Structures are given as structure tokens and as C-alpha cells.
């Protein structure tokens, strides 16, 4: 069995103080994909740089306290790649890939557009340049899974208040159509949705810090594992962990009948 977990930390130091390492250590994951480190190398403790029993890799944003992704791997990867070849977004620390034989596991942090029109424009720009990269991955002949915070709720069942959010970043028609295009053209599979075709509130992975979103479970499904078809077919269990809170996102765990 292969277990992959992805989690947006909303700051690795903050999540660390909330006990994310003991929880992750107890899950026996083979690969953990982390997003939104909000830190640089110098900010990390020795334990963050080298968690016991794991090989840790990070792609930091050049801007301090911003973005950044990571991979924790039980087995040492054959190769690790920072960025996907686009200077503007690679400088923001949004993509980290580990190769294990025929399998590539990617930690992705797609931009959020909620803070300003300028950031929404940057999000659309990222989507434009990332789409052909996803197509290239799909055609590579490798088993591939892209895990992370996609910052888009794809369908109405993927967020609580879909009617009132149709003009808001994360549920814009253009964003949703882009996800559909990615899935259809690249033949990618949304693995959680494959296993839980009609799940609604149990699938949410993010809750706003405003109001009582968490208490009322007014959530969004923003964190996905999109996989190539053959690899996706090996998935047999998927769950969102909500018993503890390490950030404003919840961990997504998926188990695959696959041997590294």
C-alpha cells in the first residue's frame, strides 16, 4: 500500500506548534505533500529540516513569509525537481516534484485570487501556463499524482454555499471550467471524487476564519489529488481528517494499492 497525504499548513511554524508532526508521524504516510510553508530555510528548526525517518525537501518562495511547498518522503526519491519551468511562479515556490521509479508525486500550491483583482489576474495567468504542463505530464507515460491546494472548488457539491459564491474567487465559472478542461483533456482523475462520488460536507478541506465557518461546517473542497488514470485506479480509500486542526485546511489522505 502507498499512502499519500496533502496538507496546506498555513505556515509550517504555526502548524508545528499545533502538533502537526506527531500526527503525521503516526499516519505512516509514504509521501506527505505540504503547501504554504510561509518560511525560508533559515526559519526552520533542525527537526523541520529533517523530520525523523523522513527525507524532507522544500521549494521556498523568494518573498519572505509567503507560499512555499514541501515533500516528506519515507523512501528517498530518485530525483527531486523544484518548479515547472516558469520563472515568475517558480519564484513563488509553488511546485515540487519527487520521482520514485515510474511514479511522480507533485506538491502544488495554486495561487489564490481572493485578496485583490491583481492576485486573481495572477491566478488566471498561472492557470494558463500550468495547463500545458499538466498536458505534458499526462502524455509522459509516467504514473503521476498532483497533490495540493488547488484553490478552486470544482462543483456545486464541493462547497457549502455555492449559490452565493458564484462571483467569488475559488468558484468562478472560468476557474471551474478550467478544472473540467484539465480533467477532460489530460484524462486526469479527481481521486477523492472517484471514491466518493456524491459526498458533500464530509469532503470539505478548508474553512474561512471569519464568522463561525468551522463550527457550522461552512467549508470548501480546495485540496485534491489529481492522478493519471492507471494510478488513480489503484486508489481504494480516501478521507479528510478533522479531529484536530493544524491550519485552516484539513489533511487529505488517500491510500493506493501501489508499491514504490
Secondary structure, DSSP 4 states (H G I P E B T S, - for coil): -EEEEEEE-SSHHHHHHTTHHHHHHHTT-SEEEEE-----GGGS-HHHHS-TT-EEEEE--SSTTS--EEEEESSPPSEEEES-S-HHHHTT--EEEEEETTEEEEEEEPPP-SS-HHHHHHHHHHHHHHHHHHHHHHTSSSEEEEEEE-----SGGGBTT-GGGTTSTTS-HHHHHHHHHHHHHHT-EEHHHHH-TT--GGG--EE-SSTTTTTTT-EE--EEEEE-HHHHTTEEEEEE--SS-SSSB--EEEEES---
